[in-house]
Amino acid sequence: MDNDDLMNICLETILDNVFYSVALEIYGVTMDGLGLCKTTANNEPFDFVSLYLRLKEGELVCIGDFGSKYLDRLHEISNTLSLKYELPIFCYHDKALAK
């Protein structure tokens, strides 16, 4: 499965859960030497980006992890969903810092 297929699956997951959600969130993520992932703050370098749904109950659910080359596509999808379903988008990264 390539990232395009994963993107389509993630989009289906978002659409299935959009009415339980209050926001879309995009984070830069790094992986340490032990294979543990950590979201990054703005102005910190990242290895890849993750798309999350913030649920009404407060939980944050990871929808998918993507290479930095998919950042523009994540923004396109997020903007479309934001307009259609009135979900705010929170973005915690700076594209220029992708490793």
Buried (B, 14 or more C-beta within 10 A) or exposed (E): EEBEEBBEEBBEBBEEEBEEBEBBBBBBBBEEEEEEBEBBEEEBEBBBBBBBBBBEEEEEBBBBBBEBEBBEEBBEBBEEBBEEEEBEBEBBBBEEBBE
